[in-house]
Amino acid sequence: MDRRKFVQGAATAYGLMIVKPETAFGYAANSRVRWGLLGCGRRGTSVATSFAKNAGVEIVALADIFPDQLATAKTHFDAVNASLNLPSIDKQRMFRGHEASHAIAACKDVDAVQISTPPFFHIEHLDTVTAAGKHAYCEKPTGVDVPQTRRALDIARRENGKVSMAVGFQIRSAPPFVELTRRIHSGQIGDIAQIAAFYNAPPAVMVDKGAPSSDEYRLRNWLLYRNLSGDILLEQNIHVIDVCNWVMKTHPVSAFAKSSRKVVKNPGNTSDNYEVIFTYPDGVELSFSSTQFNKNNFFDVSERFFGSEGLADAPYSGALQIRGTQPWVWSSGNGVSTGQFAANGSFSDNLAEADSMKDQDFVQSIVSGKLQNQIAAGVDTARSCMMARKSAETGRSVTWQEIEADTEAYSLGMDLKQFT
């Protein structure tokens, strides 16, 4: 499959039209989108670097609550800019503290903002950034609780057609997954009858700064805390659930789940394992399992779709294929597992092109004026995970109607003004 066919497939995945860049929204066809990074941690730095190197944006502004992360990011992106024959980041466009999101949103030299803050803040920052007229690339999830997802949908309706809004489900842009999904949708495995999937990973990487009981420690190690991350199902495993929703063209109608914390001993309260049965329309069940505690860097993620005419395997690493009456194997990758966990979310093998293609499509939406609005799809997948999380918390099956009506709101539990 050549790149032209892939881009057409990626466009279908998000309902996005890809057209030749023209002058739109003040951007000339050959100009660079001026990029602001909100949240300068590992993943934020990795994604912004990809946007600069693969999608041609110019990193012009940085924002973070912690000055050391801001300084580290400036050193890194000054080097990235230099490699692209671009100027260093002006110190006047370095924003820190608890109101850094408002400062970068108000910066007249920024066209688009990448939101890579802890998930608890995603929707608040999406609101701030888009209300200021900036395009927004928001990492998943679109909220850590259902009330936040309602706010996300309100923002999506308010800003629809005004700015481009993307959600960081880059797997939907990975060429092997795009082609496999296209073949499944065309009937190559027949009618889907059952799904099995798993997400096994090492424990969260801990940052050795701040006392373990302090608010600073909690913010720096937000992956360890349910209110900040949404728990491992919503923060990490959500990629698998999103692929399943994408293939099924809908969300599950109910979930029954169990979770616990059996191995991980570090501070925090997130689970280290999940077992979930999701039920989709027509009784199709997804059996999903997750672990996040193996310290030997073991990392393995995959989905398997069982159909009436065959089955489809969709691993991060290894043979991505269809077996059955119409066999097919993705042949562009090497099919060899890296055997390593990427703390910054940067993977090779079947996801090697995921970030770069996702980045290019988002920037293209800005310069072409064919704006993206992926918030509703992001909310569907986030609520799917919240439905399972609620089931694990209550010990009973939870329906889609119940989770849509849920009113439980997570609390931050700290005063951010201390980080002025």
N, C-alpha and C positions, 0 to 999 in steps of 0.2 A: 504494500500500500504506500503510495507516494504522499508527500506532505500536503498537496492540494486536497486529496481525498480525506486525509486526516482532519484538516481544518474544517472541511464541510461536516465531518462527523462531530467534531467538538462543538460546532455551531448548533447542530441539532440537539446535543446534550443539554444545552442551556437555553435553547430558543433564541440564539444570537445570530444575527446576520453579519457575516464578515464581508466587507467591501473594500475597494481600493481607497487608501487614505486621501482625503481632500481637505481643504481648509474648512474647519468646523470648530465652533466654540472658541475661536481665536487661535487655533493651532494650525500652523502651516504644515503641509504634508511632510516636510523634512525636519521640523522642529522637534525638540525634546520636551517631553512632559516633565515638569519640575516636581520632584518627589519629596515628600516629607515622611519620615519614619517616626511613628509614635509607639515607643516600647522597644528599647535597644538591647534586648536579651539575645540569646543564642538563635532562636527561630526567627525573630524579627530581623536580625543582622543577616542571616542566611537568605531570607526571602528578598530583602531589599537589595542585596548584592546580586541576586539572580535578575531582578528587575533592571538593574543598571547594566549588567553584562549581556543579558539576553533580550531585553525589550527596549533598550536605548533610553531609559529615563535618566535624568540627572538628579542625583541626591543633593538637595539644597538645604534641607532642614532636618534637625533631630530633636526629639523630645523624650524625656524620661524623668521619673521621679527621683532617681538616684544619680548624683553627679559623677560617680566613678564609672557607671555604665555609659553615661553620656560622653565622658572623656575617651573611654575605650572605643566607642563607636566612631567618634570623630577621627581618631587616628586611623581606624580601619577604612572609613569611607573617603578620607582624604587620599589614601593610597589607591583605592578603587577609582576615584575620579581622575587621579593623575595618570593611571593606566589607560584611561579613555580620553586623555588630553582635555580634561575638564578642570575647572578651578576647585580649590579647597572650599570646604563649607565655611561660610562667613560666621564668625562667632556671634553675630547679632541674630543668627537664626538657630541658636542653640537654646532650647527651652527646658528648664528643669523645675521640679517641685510639683506640688499637688494640682496646680492649675496649668501645667504644661500643655494639656490637651487643648485648652482654650487658646493658648498663645500660638500654637502651631496652626490651629484652625483659622486664626485671624491673620496669619502671615500672608501678605499680598503676593509674595514671591513663590507661593506653593500652589500647584494645580491639583494634586492628588495626595491623599494621606493613607499610608498603610497602618492599620490598627493591629498591633502585635502586643498589646497589653494583656494582663491576666484576664481570663474569660469573664470574671465578674463585671469588668468595666467595658466590655465590648460594645454593648448597646448604648450606654451613656456616651461613649466616645463616638460611636456612629452617629448619634443624634447631634452632638456638638460639631463634628466635622462636616456633615452634609448640610446642616442648617447654615453653615458659613459658606456654602456653595462649592465645597471641595468634593471631588470624586473620592470614593472610599473603597479600599481593598481591605476587608475585614476578615481576620482569621476566624475559623470556627472555634467554638459554637456560637450561634446567634442567641446568646443568653444562657444563664445557668439555672433559671427557673422559668415557669410558664408566664408569670407577669412580665418578665423581661422580653419574652418572645412576642407578647402582645404589643409591647412598645416598639419592637423591631418592625412588626407589620405596619404599625401606624407610620413609622418613619418611611418605610418602603412606599406606602401610598402617597405620603406627602411629597416625597422627592422623586417620584416616578417621572421619567422624562426630563428631569432637570440635571441630574448627575448620574454617573455610572457607579453602581454598587455591586461589588463581587464578594463572594464568600469563599474562603480558602479550602475548597474541596478539589485539590489539584488532580486527584486520581481521575476525575471525569475528563481531564485533558490529556491523560497518558495514552499515546497511540495504541498500545496493545489492548487496553481496557475499552477504548472507544470502538475498536474494530470488533472485539469479542461481543460487546453489548449490541452492536449493530447486527451481528449474526444471530444472536439470541432473539432479538426483536423481529428478525425476519423469519423466525421459525426453525432455525437450524437444529435445535435440540427438541423441537416439539413444544408441547405444553409443559410449563414448569410445575412440578409436583411437590418438590421438597428442596430445601436449601440447608447446607451445613457451612459454618464459618467459624473462624477463630482468630484471636489476636493475642499473641504471647510475646511479652517484652520484659526487659529488665526493669528494676524499680526506678522511680524518678531520680534524676541527678540532683544532688543536694548542693546548695551554695553555702560555703562556710563563712558567713558574715552575719553579724548580729547575734545576740543571745537567743537560744532556742525558744524562749518564752516571749520574745519581743515582737512588736508589730513589724519591725524591719525584717526580721527573720521570716515571718509569715509571708510578707510581700515578695521577698527574694525567692522563697521556696513555695510559691503559690500552688505548685502541682501537688503538694502534700495535703492541701486543705480543701474540703468539699465545697465550702461556700465560695472560694476563689476560683476553683477549677471546674466545679460541677461533678467531680468524681471521675474515675478513669473511663467509665462507659461514655460519658459525654465529652470528655476532653480528648481522649485518644482513640478509643474503640469506635467512635462515631464515624470514622472513615469507612469501616466495614459496613456499618448499617446504611451509610449513604450509598455505597455501591449497590447494596441489595435493593434499596428503594429505587435507585436509578434503573436497575434491570427490571424490577417489578412494575415500574411506572406508577407507583403509589406508595403510601406508607402502610405499616401494619395496623390492624384494627384492635389488637390487644397484645398484652405481654404478661408472662409469668416469669419471675426472676428470683434468684438468690445471689447474695454477695456476702463477703466476709473479709476479715483482715487476719490472715493466718500466719504469715511469714514476716512481713515488713514490720520493723520495730522502731523506725525513726519517728520523730514528732509528726503530728498531723492526724487526720481521721479519714483519709480516703481508703476505699477498699483495695485489696490487692488481687481479687478474683471475682468474676461474675459468671453465672450460668443463666441463660435466658432462652425461653421459647417465645418467639414472636409469631403471631398468626396474621397472615395477609388475607385479603379477600379471597373467596372460594376455598378457604381452608388450607392454603399453602402455608406450611410452617418452616420457619428458620430456626435451627438449633445453633445458638451462638455461645461460645465460651471464651473467657479472657483470663489471662494471668499477667501480673506485673510485679514479679518478685525475684526472678532468676538472676543471680548476680554474675553469671558466667557469660554475660552479653548475648544470651540466647534470644533471637528475634525471629519470629515466624508468623506470617499473616496470610490468610487465604480465604477465598469464598469458593464454594462448589455448588453449582446449580444442576439438580437432577430433573431431566425432562423425559417426556414420553418417547423421544427418539434418540436420546443420548444425554451426555452430561458435559458441563463446561467447568473447567478449572481456571481460577483467576488468582494466582498467588502473587505476592510482591516479588518473590524470587523463584526461578524455576520455570518449567514449561507451562506457558499460558496457552490453553488448548481446548478443543472440543473433541470428544470421543463419542462415537455412535455411528448412525447411518450416513452422516455428512462430516467426516473428520476434518480437522483443521488445526494447525499449530502456528503460533506467532513465531516467525523465524528471524526477526531483526535483532533480537537480544541474544546474549550469549547463554542465557539459561542457567547461569552459575550464581549461587547465592553468595552475597558478600559475607555472610556470617557475622555481621557487625550491626549494632544498633546505633543509629544516627541521632544523637541527642538534639541536634538542630533540625531534625525532620528531613534531612537531605539524603535521598536514597538513590541507589543505582538499579541495575537490572530492569525490571518491567516498569519502574517509575522513573527511569533515567531522564526522560524528557518531560515529565509531568509539570514541574515548576516552570520551566522555560516556555512551554506551550501555553500554559495558563496565563503567565505574565504577558506574553505577546498578545493574546486575545483580549486581555483587559485593556492594555494600552491602545490597541487597535480600536476598541469601542469608544475610547475618548477622542482620538484624533479623527475618526470617521463620523462621529456624532451618532452612531448606532449604539445607544447606551445600554448597558447591562443592568438588570435588576434581579439579582439572585437571592434576595432576602427570603421570599416565601419558601423556596426550595430548601434553604438553610434552616428555616423554622420547622418545616416538616420533619427533617432528619433530627434536629435537636429535640423536638417533642417526642419522637419515636424513642430516643434514648431516655428522656425524662419519664416516659411511661414505664419503661423497664426499671429505672431507678426507684420510682414510686412503688412498684410491685415488690422489689427487694426490701424496701423499708417497711411495707405494710404486711408482707407475707401472704398476699393474695393476688389474683389476676387483676389487672387494671386495663380498662378499655380506653380507646381513643377519645370517646365522648367525655370520660372522666378527666383525662389529662387536659383536654381543651378547656374544661371548666375549673381547673385547679387554681387555687389562689395563694398557695404557699410561696412566700417571697423570702429569699435568702438575705441575710444581713451581713454587712461588711465587718462590723464589730470593731472598728477602730476609727480614729480621727485622722484624716490624711493631712490636716493642717500642720501636724508635727513635722512634716517633710517639706515645709516651705523652703 
